[in-house]
Amino acid sequence: MSIDDLKYGLPQIRSRPIRLALGILFAPALLMNDAVIFALRIASMKKRAIVSAPASKVLALIKFLVPKKAFDRIFAQAVEDFREEYYLELAEGRVWRARWLHVGLYLTLLSTTALWLGTSAAKKAVNLWKIT
């Protein structure tokens, strides 16, 4: 009695020609099964196919805090230019360059927001000073 007999409770085929014929007959099905299982494993390891655009959450916060006119004139154009370059780099396979552009976008948004807040506060202060 072999291990297969104990494991599956099936009798072992002792005839070598029959085993060879069965192997040749069922080999494509067994290989196809392995290929399908392998493809499913690879597909399950990939990341999500649909993701939000870079900096969309930060942009939503800025859009909430900044007036529409300032957002459209200052922030939206910067993000639109970035995304065009970002997707071009990804399409050409330069992932590290795209990541660096992503970091650059956050730094640009941070500095632009700080400058906008400073100039906005200065304009308000000047208007208040003119009133008094």
Distance bins in CASP14 RR format, pairs under 12 A and 6 or more apart:
PFRMAT RR
TARGET T0000
AUTHOR 0000-0000-0000
RMODE 2
METHOD distances of the structure
MODEL  1
1 7 0 0 0 0 0 1 0 0 0 0 0
1 8 0 0 0 0 0 1 0 0 0 0 0
1 9 0 0 0 0 1 0 0 0 0 0 0
1 10 0 0 0 0 0 1 0 0 0 0 0
1 11 0 0 0 0 1 0 0 0 0 0 0
1 12 0 0 0 0 1 0 0 0 0 0 0
2 8 0 0 0 0 0 1 0 0 0 0 0
2 9 0 0 0 0 0 1 0 0 0 0 0
2 10 0 0 0 0 1 0 0 0 0 0 0
2 11 0 0 0 0 1 0 0 0 0 0 0
2 12 1 0 1 0 0 0 0 0 0 0 0
2 13 0 0 0 0 0 1 0 0 0 0 0
2 14 0 0 0 0 0 1 0 0 0 0 0
3 9 0 0 0 0 0 1 0 0 0 0 0
3 10 0 0 0 0 0 1 0 0 0 0 0
3 12 0 0 0 0 1 0 0 0 0 0 0
4 10 1 0 0 1 0 0 0 0 0 0 0
4 11 0 0 0 0 1 0 0 0 0 0 0
4 12 1 0 1 0 0 0 0 0 0 0 0
4 13 0 0 0 0 1 0 0 0 0 0 0
4 14 0 0 0 0 0 1 0 0 0 0 0
4 19 0 0 0 0 0 1 0 0 0 0 0
5 11 1 0 0 1 0 0 0 0 0 0 0
5 12 1 0 1 0 0 0 0 0 0 0 0
5 13 0 0 0 0 0 1 0 0 0 0 0
5 14 0 0 0 0 0 1 0 0 0 0 0
6 12 0 0 0 0 0 1 0 0 0 0 0
12 18 0 0 0 0 0 1 0 0 0 0 0
12 19 0 0 0 0 1 0 0 0 0 0 0
13 19 1 0 1 0 0 0 0 0 0 0 0
13 20 0 0 0 0 0 1 0 0 0 0 0
13 21 0 0 0 0 0 1 0 0 0 0 0
13 22 1 0 0 1 0 0 0 0 0 0 0
13 23 0 0 0 0 0 1 0 0 0 0 0
15 21 0 0 0 0 1 0 0 0 0 0 0
15 22 0 0 0 0 1 0 0 0 0 0 0
16 22 0 0 0 0 0 1 0 0 0 0 0
16 23 0 0 0 0 0 1 0 0 0 0 0
17 23 0 0 0 0 0 1 0 0 0 0 0
17 24 0 0 0 0 0 1 0 0 0 0 0
18 24 0 0 0 0 0 1 0 0 0 0 0
18 25 0 0 0 0 0 1 0 0 0 0 0
19 25 0 0 0 0 0 1 0 0 0 0 0
19 26 0 0 0 0 0 1 0 0 0 0 0
19 27 0 0 0 0 0 1 0 0 0 0 0
20 26 0 0 0 0 0 1 0 0 0 0 0
20 27 0 0 0 0 0 1 0 0 0 0 0
21 27 0 0 0 0 0 1 0 0 0 0 0
22 29 0 0 0 0 0 1 0 0 0 0 0
22 30 0 0 0 0 0 1 0 0 0 0 0
23 29 0 0 0 0 1 0 0 0 0 0 0
23 30 0 0 0 0 1 0 0 0 0 0 0
23 31 0 0 0 0 0 1 0 0 0 0 0
24 30 0 0 0 0 0 1 0 0 0 0 0
24 31 0 0 0 0 0 1 0 0 0 0 0
26 32 0 0 0 0 0 1 0 0 0 0 0
26 33 0 0 0 0 1 0 0 0 0 0 0
27 33 0 0 0 0 0 1 0 0 0 0 0
27 34 0 0 0 0 0 1 0 0 0 0 0
28 34 0 0 0 0 0 1 0 0 0 0 0
28 35 0 0 0 0 0 1 0 0 0 0 0
29 35 0 0 0 0 0 1 0 0 0 0 0
29 36 0 0 0 0 0 1 0 0 0 0 0
30 36 0 0 0 0 0 1 0 0 0 0 0
30 37 0 0 0 0 0 1 0 0 0 0 0
31 37 0 0 0 0 0 1 0 0 0 0 0
31 38 0 0 0 0 0 1 0 0 0 0 0
32 38 0 0 0 0 0 1 0 0 0 0 0
32 39 0 0 0 0 0 1 0 0 0 0 0
33 39 0 0 0 0 0 1 0 0 0 0 0
33 40 0 0 0 0 0 1 0 0 0 0 0
34 40 0 0 0 0 0 1 0 0 0 0 0
34 41 0 0 0 0 0 1 0 0 0 0 0
35 41 0 0 0 0 0 1 0 0 0 0 0
35 42 0 0 0 0 0 1 0 0 0 0 0
36 42 0 0 0 0 0 1 0 0 0 0 0
36 43 0 0 0 0 0 1 0 0 0 0 0
37 43 0 0 0 0 0 1 0 0 0 0 0
37 44 0 0 0 0 0 1 0 0 0 0 0
38 44 0 0 0 0 0 1 0 0 0 0 0
38 45 0 0 0 0 0 1 0 0 0 0 0
39 45 0 0 0 0 0 1 0 0 0 0 0
39 46 0 0 0 0 0 1 0 0 0 0 0
40 46 0 0 0 0 0 1 0 0 0 0 0
43 49 0 0 0 0 0 1 0 0 0 0 0
51 57 0 0 0 0 0 1 0 0 0 0 0
51 90 0 0 0 0 0 1 0 0 0 0 0
52 58 0 0 0 0 0 1 0 0 0 0 0
52 59 0 0 0 0 0 1 0 0 0 0 0
52 60 0 0 0 0 1 0 0 0 0 0 0
52 83 0 0 0 0 0 1 0 0 0 0 0
53 59 0 0 0 0 1 0 0 0 0 0 0
53 60 0 0 0 0 0 1 0 0 0 0 0
53 79 0 0 0 0 1 0 0 0 0 0 0
53 80 0 0 0 0 0 1 0 0 0 0 0
53 82 0 0 0 0 1 0 0 0 0 0 0
53 83 1 0 0 1 0 0 0 0 0 0 0
53 84 0 0 0 0 0 1 0 0 0 0 0
53 86 0 0 0 0 1 0 0 0 0 0 0
53 87 0 0 0 0 1 0 0 0 0 0 0
53 90 0 0 0 0 0 1 0 0 0 0 0
53 102 0 0 0 0 0 1 0 0 0 0 0
53 105 0 0 0 0 0 1 0 0 0 0 0
54 79 0 0 0 0 1 0 0 0 0 0 0
54 80 0 0 0 0 0 1 0 0 0 0 0
54 82 1 0 0 1 0 0 0 0 0 0 0
54 83 1 0 0 1 0 0 0 0 0 0 0
54 84 0 0 0 0 0 1 0 0 0 0 0
54 85 0 0 0 0 0 1 0 0 0 0 0
54 86 1 0 0 1 0 0 0 0 0 0 0
54 87 0 0 0 0 1 0 0 0 0 0 0
54 89 0 0 0 0 0 1 0 0 0 0 0
54 90 0 0 0 0 0 1 0 0 0 0 0
54 98 0 0 0 0 1 0 0 0 0 0 0
54 99 0 0 0 0 1 0 0 0 0 0 0
54 100 0 0 0 0 0 1 0 0 0 0 0
54 101 0 0 0 0 1 0 0 0 0 0 0
54 102 1 0 1 0 0 0 0 0 0 0 0
54 103 0 0 0 0 0 1 0 0 0 0 0
54 104 0 0 0 0 0 1 0 0 0 0 0
54 105 1 0 0 1 0 0 0 0 0 0 0
54 106 0 0 0 0 1 0 0 0 0 0 0
54 108 0 0 0 0 0 1 0 0 0 0 0
54 109 0 0 0 0 0 1 0 0 0 0 0
55 61 0 0 0 0 1 0 0 0 0 0 0
55 62 0 0 0 0 1 0 0 0 0 0 0
55 63 0 0 0 0 0 1 0 0 0 0 0
55 75 0 0 0 0 0 1 0 0 0 0 0
55 76 0 0 0 0 0 1 0 0 0 0 0
55 78 0 0 0 0 0 1 0 0 0 0 0
55 79 1 0 0 1 0 0 0 0 0 0 0
55 80 0 0 0 0 0 1 0 0 0 0 0
55 82 1 0 0 1 0 0 0 0 0 0 0
55 83 0 0 0 0 1 0 0 0 0 0 0
55 86 0 0 0 0 1 0 0 0 0 0 0
55 101 0 0 0 0 0 1 0 0 0 0 0
55 102 1 0 0 1 0 0 0 0 0 0 0
55 103 0 0 0 0 0 1 0 0 0 0 0
55 104 0 0 0 0 1 0 0 0 0 0 0
55 105 1 0 1 0 0 0 0 0 0 0 0
55 106 1 0 0 1 0 0 0 0 0 0 0
55 107 0 0 0 0 0 1 0 0 0 0 0
55 108 0 0 0 0 1 0 0 0 0 0 0
55 109 1 0 0 1 0 0 0 0 0 0 0
55 110 0 0 0 0 0 1 0 0 0 0 0
55 112 0 0 0 0 0 1 0 0 0 0 0
55 113 0 0 0 0 0 1 0 0 0 0 0
56 62 0 0 0 0 0 1 0 0 0 0 0
56 63 0 0 0 0 0 1 0 0 0 0 0
56 79 0 0 0 0 1 0 0 0 0 0 0
56 82 0 0 0 0 0 1 0 0 0 0 0
56 83 0 0 0 0 1 0 0 0 0 0 0
56 102 0 0 0 0 0 1 0 0 0 0 0
56 105 0 0 0 0 0 1 0 0 0 0 0
56 109 0 0 0 0 0 1 0 0 0 0 0
57 63 0 0 0 0 0 1 0 0 0 0 0
57 64 0 0 0 0 0 1 0 0 0 0 0
57 106 0 0 0 0 0 1 0 0 0 0 0
57 109 0 0 0 0 0 1 0 0 0 0 0
58 64 0 0 0 0 0 1 0 0 0 0 0
58 65 0 0 0 0 0 1 0 0 0 0 0
58 66 0 0 0 0 0 1 0 0 0 0 0
58 75 0 0 0 0 1 0 0 0 0 0 0
58 78 0 0 0 0 0 1 0 0 0 0 0
58 79 0 0 0 0 1 0 0 0 0 0 0
58 82 0 0 0 0 0 1 0 0 0 0 0
58 102 0 0 0 0 0 1 0 0 0 0 0
58 105 0 0 0 0 1 0 0 0 0 0 0
58 106 1 0 0 1 0 0 0 0 0 0 0
58 107 0 0 0 0 0 1 0 0 0 0 0
58 108 0 0 0 0 0 1 0 0 0 0 0
58 109 1 0 0 1 0 0 0 0 0 0 0
58 110 0 0 0 0 1 0 0 0 0 0 0
58 112 0 0 0 0 0 1 0 0 0 0 0
58 113 0 0 0 0 1 0 0 0 0 0 0
59 65 0 0 0 0 0 1 0 0 0 0 0
59 66 0 0 0 0 0 1 0 0 0 0 0
59 71 0 0 0 0 1 0 0 0 0 0 0
59 74 0 0 0 0 0 1 0 0 0 0 0
59 75 1 0 0 1 0 0 0 0 0 0 0
59 76 0 0 0 0 1 0 0 0 0 0 0
59 78 0 0 0 0 1 0 0 0 0 0 0
59 79 1 0 1 0 0 0 0 0 0 0 0
59 80 0 0 0 0 0 1 0 0 0 0 0
59 82 0 0 0 0 0 1 0 0 0 0 0
59 83 0 0 0 0 0 1 0 0 0 0 0
59 105 0 0 0 0 1 0 0 0 0 0 0
59 106 0 0 0 0 0 1 0 0 0 0 0
59 108 0 0 0 0 0 1 0 0 0 0 0
59 109 1 0 0 1 0 0 0 0 0 0 0
59 112 0 0 0 0 0 1 0 0 0 0 0
59 113 0 0 0 0 0 1 0 0 0 0 0
60 66 0 0 0 0 0 1 0 0 0 0 0
60 71 0 0 0 0 0 1 0 0 0 0 0
60 75 0 0 0 0 0 1 0 0 0 0 0
60 79 0 0 0 0 0 1 0 0 0 0 0
60 109 0 0 0 0 0 1 0 0 0 0 0
61 71 0 0 0 0 0 1 0 0 0 0 0
61 75 0 0 0 0 0 1 0 0 0 0 0
61 109 0 0 0 0 1 0 0 0 0 0 0
61 110 0 0 0 0 0 1 0 0 0 0 0
61 113 0 0 0 0 1 0 0 0 0 0 0
62 68 0 0 0 0 0 1 0 0 0 0 0
62 70 0 0 0 0 1 0 0 0 0 0 0
62 71 1 0 0 1 0 0 0 0 0 0 0
62 72 0 0 0 0 0 1 0 0 0 0 0
62 74 0 0 0 0 1 0 0 0 0 0 0
62 75 1 0 1 0 0 0 0 0 0 0 0
62 76 0 0 0 0 1 0 0 0 0 0 0
62 78 0 0 0 0 0 1 0 0 0 0 0
62 79 0 0 0 0 1 0 0 0 0 0 0
62 105 0 0 0 0 0 1 0 0 0 0 0
62 106 0 0 0 0 0 1 0 0 0 0 0
62 108 0 0 0 0 0 1 0 0 0 0 0
62 109 1 0 0 1 0 0 0 0 0 0 0
62 110 0 0 0 0 0 1 0 0 0 0 0
62 112 0 0 0 0 1 0 0 0 0 0 0
62 113 1 0 0 1 0 0 0 0 0 0 0
62 114 0 0 0 0 0 1 0 0 0 0 0
62 116 0 0 0 0 1 0 0 0 0 0 0
62 117 0 0 0 0 0 1 0 0 0 0 0
63 69 0 0 0 0 0 1 0 0 0 0 0
63 70 0 0 0 0 0 1 0 0 0 0 0
63 71 1 0 1 0 0 0 0 0 0 0 0
63 72 0 0 0 0 1 0 0 0 0 0 0
63 74 0 0 0 0 0 1 0 0 0 0 0
63 75 1 0 0 1 0 0 0 0 0 0 0
63 76 0 0 0 0 1 0 0 0 0 0 0
63 79 0 0 0 0 0 1 0 0 0 0 0
63 109 0 0 0 0 0 1 0 0 0 0 0
63 113 0 0 0 0 0 1 0 0 0 0 0
64 71 0 0 0 0 1 0 0 0 0 0 0
64 75 0 0 0 0 0 1 0 0 0 0 0
65 71 0 0 0 0 1 0 0 0 0 0 0
65 75 0 0 0 0 0 1 0 0 0 0 0
65 109 0 0 0 0 0 1 0 0 0 0 0
65 113 0 0 0 0 1 0 0 0 0 0 0
65 116 0 0 0 0 1 0 0 0 0 0 0
65 117 0 0 0 0 1 0 0 0 0 0 0
65 120 0 0 0 0 0 1 0 0 0 0 0
66 72 0 0 0 0 1 0 0 0 0 0 0
66 73 0 0 0 0 0 1 0 0 0 0 0
66 74 1 0 0 1 0 0 0 0 0 0 0
66 75 1 0 0 1 0 0 0 0 0 0 0
66 76 0 0 0 0 0 1 0 0 0 0 0
66 109 0 0 0 0 0 1 0 0 0 0 0
66 112 0 0 0 0 1 0 0 0 0 0 0
66 113 1 0 0 1 0 0 0 0 0 0 0
66 116 1 0 0 1 0 0 0 0 0 0 0
66 117 0 0 0 0 1 0 0 0 0 0 0
66 120 0 0 0 0 1 0 0 0 0 0 0
67 73 0 0 0 0 1 0 0 0 0 0 0
67 74 0 0 0 0 0 1 0 0 0 0 0
67 75 0 0 0 0 0 1 0 0 0 0 0
67 116 0 0 0 0 1 0 0 0 0 0 0
67 120 0 0 0 0 1 0 0 0 0 0 0
68 74 0 0 0 0 0 1 0 0 0 0 0
68 75 0 0 0 0 0 1 0 0 0 0 0
68 76 0 0 0 0 1 0 0 0 0 0 0
69 75 0 0 0 0 0 1 0 0 0 0 0
69 76 0 0 0 0 0 1 0 0 0 0 0
69 116 0 0 0 0 0 1 0 0 0 0 0
69 120 0 0 0 0 0 1 0 0 0 0 0
70 76 0 0 0 0 1 0 0 0 0 0 0
70 77 0 0 0 0 0 1 0 0 0 0 0
70 112 0 0 0 0 0 1 0 0 0 0 0
70 113 0 0 0 0 0 1 0 0 0 0 0
70 115 0 0 0 0 0 1 0 0 0 0 0
70 116 1 0 0 1 0 0 0 0 0 0 0
70 117 0 0 0 0 0 1 0 0 0 0 0
70 119 0 0 0 0 1 0 0 0 0 0 0
70 120 1 0 0 1 0 0 0 0 0 0 0
70 123 0 0 0 0 0 1 0 0 0 0 0
71 77 0 0 0 0 1 0 0 0 0 0 0
71 78 0 0 0 0 0 1 0 0 0 0 0
71 79 0 0 0 0 1 0 0 0 0 0 0
71 80 0 0 0 0 0 1 0 0 0 0 0
71 109 0 0 0 0 0 1 0 0 0 0 0
71 112 0 0 0 0 0 1 0 0 0 0 0
71 113 0 0 0 0 0 1 0 0 0 0 0
71 116 0 0 0 0 1 0 0 0 0 0 0
72 78 0 0 0 0 0 1 0 0 0 0 0
72 79 0 0 0 0 0 1 0 0 0 0 0
72 80 0 0 0 0 0 1 0 0 0 0 0
73 112 0 0 0 0 0 1 0 0 0 0 0
73 116 0 0 0 0 0 1 0 0 0 0 0
74 80 0 0 0 0 0 1 0 0 0 0 0
74 81 0 0 0 0 0 1 0 0 0 0 0
74 108 0 0 0 0 0 1 0 0 0 0 0
74 109 0 0 0 0 0 1 0 0 0 0 0
74 111 0 0 0 0 0 1 0 0 0 0 0
74 112 1 0 0 1 0 0 0 0 0 0 0
74 113 0 0 0 0 1 0 0 0 0 0 0
74 115 0 0 0 0 1 0 0 0 0 0 0
74 116 1 0 0 1 0 0 0 0 0 0 0
74 117 0 0 0 0 0 1 0 0 0 0 0
74 119 0 0 0 0 0 1 0 0 0 0 0
74 120 0 0 0 0 0 1 0 0 0 0 0
75 81 0 0 0 0 0 1 0 0 0 0 0
75 82 0 0 0 0 0 1 0 0 0 0 0
75 105 0 0 0 0 0 1 0 0 0 0 0
75 108 0 0 0 0 1 0 0 0 0 0 0
75 109 1 0 0 1 0 0 0 0 0 0 0
75 110 0 0 0 0 0 1 0 0 0 0 0
75 111 0 0 0 0 0 1 0 0 0 0 0
75 112 1 0 0 1 0 0 0 0 0 0 0
75 113 1 0 0 1 0 0 0 0 0 0 0
75 115 0 0 0 0 0 1 0 0 0 0 0
75 116 0 0 0 0 1 0 0 0 0 0 0
76 82 0 0 0 0 0 1 0 0 0 0 0
76 83 0 0 0 0 0 1 0 0 0 0 0
76 109 0 0 0 0 0 1 0 0 0 0 0
76 112 0 0 0 0 0 1 0 0 0 0 0
77 83 0 0 0 0 0 1 0 0 0 0 0
77 84 0 0 0 0 0 1 0 0 0 0 0
77 108 0 0 0 0 0 1 0 0 0 0 0
77 112 0 0 0 0 0 1 0 0 0 0 0
78 84 0 0 0 0 0 1 0 0 0 0 0
78 85 0 0 0 0 0 1 0 0 0 0 0
78 104 0 0 0 0 0 1 0 0 0 0 0
78 105 1 0 0 1 0 0 0 0 0 0 0
78 106 0 0 0 0 0 1 0 0 0 0 0
78 107 0 0 0 0 0 1 0 0 0 0 0
78 108 1 0 0 1 0 0 0 0 0 0 0
78 109 1 0 0 1 0 0 0 0 0 0 0
78 110 0 0 0 0 0 1 0 0 0 0 0
78 111 0 0 0 0 0 1 0 0 0 0 0
78 112 1 0 0 1 0 0 0 0 0 0 0
78 113 0 0 0 0 0 1 0 0 0 0 0
78 115 0 0 0 0 0 1 0 0 0 0 0
78 116 0 0 0 0 0 1 0 0 0 0 0
79 85 0 0 0 0 0 1 0 0 0 0 0
79 86 0 0 0 0 1 0 0 0 0 0 0
79 101 0 0 0 0 0 1 0 0 0 0 0
79 102 0 0 0 0 0 1 0 0 0 0 0
79 104 0 0 0 0 0 1 0 0 0 0 0
79 105 1 0 0 1 0 0 0 0 0 0 0
79 106 0 0 0 0 0 1 0 0 0 0 0
79 108 0 0 0 0 1 0 0 0 0 0 0
79 109 1 0 0 1 0 0 0 0 0 0 0
79 112 0 0 0 0 0 1 0 0 0 0 0
80 86 0 0 0 0 0 1 0 0 0 0 0
80 87 0 0 0 0 0 1 0 0 0 0 0
80 105 0 0 0 0 0 1 0 0 0 0 0
81 87 0 0 0 0 0 1 0 0 0 0 0
81 88 0 0 0 0 0 1 0 0 0 0 0
81 101 0 0 0 0 0 1 0 0 0 0 0
81 105 0 0 0 0 1 0 0 0 0 0 0
81 108 0 0 0 0 1 0 0 0 0 0 0
82 88 0 0 0 0 0 1 0 0 0 0 0
82 89 0 0 0 0 0 1 0 0 0 0 0
82 98 0 0 0 0 0 1 0 0 0 0 0
82 100 0 0 0 0 0 1 0 0 0 0 0
82 101 1 0 0 1 0 0 0 0 0 0 0
82 102 0 0 0 0 1 0 0 0 0 0 0
82 103 0 0 0 0 0 1 0 0 0 0 0
82 104 0 0 0 0 1 0 0 0 0 0 0
82 105 1 0 1 0 0 0 0 0 0 0 0
82 106 0 0 0 0 1 0 0 0 0 0 0
82 107 0 0 0 0 0 1 0 0 0 0 0
82 108 1 0 0 1 0 0 0 0 0 0 0
82 109 0 0 0 0 1 0 0 0 0 0 0
82 112 0 0 0 0 0 1 0 0 0 0 0
83 89 0 0 0 0 0 1 0 0 0 0 0
83 90 0 0 0 0 0 1 0 0 0 0 0
83 98 0 0 0 0 0 1 0 0 0 0 0
83 101 0 0 0 0 1 0 0 0 0 0 0
83 102 0 0 0 0 0 1 0 0 0 0 0
83 105 0 0 0 0 1 0 0 0 0 0 0
84 90 0 0 0 0 0 1 0 0 0 0 0
84 91 0 0 0 0 0 1 0 0 0 0 0
84 98 0 0 0 0 0 1 0 0 0 0 0
84 101 0 0 0 0 0 1 0 0 0 0 0
84 105 0 0 0 0 0 1 0 0 0 0 0
85 91 0 0 0 0 0 1 0 0 0 0 0
85 92 0 0 0 0 0 1 0 0 0 0 0
85 94 0 0 0 0 0 1 0 0 0 0 0
85 97 0 0 0 0 1 0 0 0 0 0 0
85 98 0 0 0 0 1 0 0 0 0 0 0
85 100 0 0 0 0 0 1 0 0 0 0 0
85 101 1 0 0 1 0 0 0 0 0 0 0
85 102 0 0 0 0 0 1 0 0 0 0 0
85 104 0 0 0 0 0 1 0 0 0 0 0
85 105 0 0 0 0 1 0 0 0 0 0 0
85 108 0 0 0 0 0 1 0 0 0 0 0
86 92 0 0 0 0 0 1 0 0 0 0 0
86 93 0 0 0 0 0 1 0 0 0 0 0
86 94 0 0 0 0 0 1 0 0 0 0 0
86 95 0 0 0 0 0 1 0 0 0 0 0
86 97 0 0 0 0 1 0 0 0 0 0 0
86 98 1 0 1 0 0 0 0 0 0 0 0
86 99 0 0 0 0 1 0 0 0 0 0 0
86 100 0 0 0 0 1 0 0 0 0 0 0
86 101 1 0 1 0 0 0 0 0 0 0 0
86 102 1 0 0 1 0 0 0 0 0 0 0
86 103 0 0 0 0 0 1 0 0 0 0 0
86 104 0 0 0 0 0 1 0 0 0 0 0
86 105 1 0 0 1 0 0 0 0 0 0 0
87 93 0 0 0 0 0 1 0 0 0 0 0
87 94 0 0 0 0 0 1 0 0 0 0 0
87 97 0 0 0 0 0 1 0 0 0 0 0
87 98 0 0 0 0 1 0 0 0 0 0 0
87 101 0 0 0 0 1 0 0 0 0 0 0
87 102 0 0 0 0 0 1 0 0 0 0 0
88 94 0 0 0 0 1 0 0 0 0 0 0
88 97 0 0 0 0 1 0 0 0 0 0 0
88 98 0 0 0 0 1 0 0 0 0 0 0
88 101 0 0 0 0 1 0 0 0 0 0 0
89 95 1 0 0 1 0 0 0 0 0 0 0
89 96 0 0 0 0 1 0 0 0 0 0 0
89 97 1 0 1 0 0 0 0 0 0 0 0
89 98 1 0 1 0 0 0 0 0 0 0 0
89 99 0 0 0 0 1 0 0 0 0 0 0
89 100 0 0 0 0 1 0 0 0 0 0 0
89 101 1 0 0 1 0 0 0 0 0 0 0
89 102 0 0 0 0 1 0 0 0 0 0 0
90 96 0 0 0 0 0 1 0 0 0 0 0
90 97 0 0 0 0 1 0 0 0 0 0 0
90 98 1 0 1 0 0 0 0 0 0 0 0
90 99 0 0 0 0 1 0 0 0 0 0 0
90 101 0 0 0 0 1 0 0 0 0 0 0
90 102 0 0 0 0 0 1 0 0 0 0 0
91 97 0 0 0 0 0 1 0 0 0 0 0
91 98 0 0 0 0 1 0 0 0 0 0 0
92 98 0 0 0 0 1 0 0 0 0 0 0
93 99 0 0 0 0 0 1 0 0 0 0 0
94 100 0 0 0 0 1 0 0 0 0 0 0
94 101 0 0 0 0 1 0 0 0 0 0 0
95 101 0 0 0 0 0 1 0 0 0 0 0
95 102 0 0 0 0 0 1 0 0 0 0 0
96 102 0 0 0 0 0 1 0 0 0 0 0
96 103 0 0 0 0 0 1 0 0 0 0 0
97 103 0 0 0 0 0 1 0 0 0 0 0
97 104 0 0 0 0 0 1 0 0 0 0 0
98 104 0 0 0 0 0 1 0 0 0 0 0
98 105 0 0 0 0 0 1 0 0 0 0 0
99 105 0 0 0 0 0 1 0 0 0 0 0
99 106 0 0 0 0 0 1 0 0 0 0 0
100 106 0 0 0 0 0 1 0 0 0 0 0
100 107 0 0 0 0 0 1 0 0 0 0 0
101 107 0 0 0 0 0 1 0 0 0 0 0
101 108 0 0 0 0 1 0 0 0 0 0 0
102 108 0 0 0 0 0 1 0 0 0 0 0
102 109 0 0 0 0 0 1 0 0 0 0 0
103 109 0 0 0 0 0 1 0 0 0 0 0
103 110 0 0 0 0 0 1 0 0 0 0 0
104 110 0 0 0 0 1 0 0 0 0 0 0
104 111 0 0 0 0 1 0 0 0 0 0 0
104 112 0 0 0 0 0 1 0 0 0 0 0
105 111 0 0 0 0 0 1 0 0 0 0 0
105 112 0 0 0 0 0 1 0 0 0 0 0
106 112 0 0 0 0 0 1 0 0 0 0 0
106 113 0 0 0 0 0 1 0 0 0 0 0
107 113 0 0 0 0 0 1 0 0 0 0 0
107 114 0 0 0 0 0 1 0 0 0 0 0
108 114 0 0 0 0 0 1 0 0 0 0 0
108 115 0 0 0 0 0 1 0 0 0 0 0
108 116 0 0 0 0 0 1 0 0 0 0 0
109 115 0 0 0 0 0 1 0 0 0 0 0
109 116 0 0 0 0 0 1 0 0 0 0 0
110 116 0 0 0 0 0 1 0 0 0 0 0
110 117 0 0 0 0 0 1 0 0 0 0 0
111 117 0 0 0 0 0 1 0 0 0 0 0
111 118 0 0 0 0 0 1 0 0 0 0 0
112 118 0 0 0 0 0 1 0 0 0 0 0
112 119 0 0 0 0 0 1 0 0 0 0 0
113 119 0 0 0 0 0 1 0 0 0 0 0
113 120 0 0 0 0 0 1 0 0 0 0 0
114 120 0 0 0 0 0 1 0 0 0 0 0
114 121 0 0 0 0 0 1 0 0 0 0 0
115 121 0 0 0 0 0 1 0 0 0 0 0
115 122 0 0 0 0 0 1 0 0 0 0 0
116 122 0 0 0 0 0 1 0 0 0 0 0
116 123 0 0 0 0 0 1 0 0 0 0 0
117 123 0 0 0 0 0 1 0 0 0 0 0
117 124 0 0 0 0 0 1 0 0 0 0 0
118 124 0 0 0 0 1 0 0 0 0 0 0
118 125 0 0 0 0 1 0 0 0 0 0 0
118 126 0 0 0 0 0 1 0 0 0 0 0
119 125 0 0 0 0 0 1 0 0 0 0 0
119 126 0 0 0 0 0 1 0 0 0 0 0
120 126 0 0 0 0 0 1 0 0 0 0 0
120 127 0 0 0 0 0 1 0 0 0 0 0
121 127 0 0 0 0 0 1 0 0 0 0 0
121 128 0 0 0 0 0 1 0 0 0 0 0
122 128 0 0 0 0 0 1 0 0 0 0 0
122 129 0 0 0 0 0 1 0 0 0 0 0
123 129 0 0 0 0 0 1 0 0 0 0 0
123 130 0 0 0 0 0 1 0 0 0 0 0
124 130 0 0 0 0 0 1 0 0 0 0 0
124 131 0 0 0 0 0 1 0 0 0 0 0
125 131 0 0 0 0 0 1 0 0 0 0 0
125 132 0 0 0 0 0 1 0 0 0 0 0
126 132 0 0 0 0 0 1 0 0 0 0 0
END
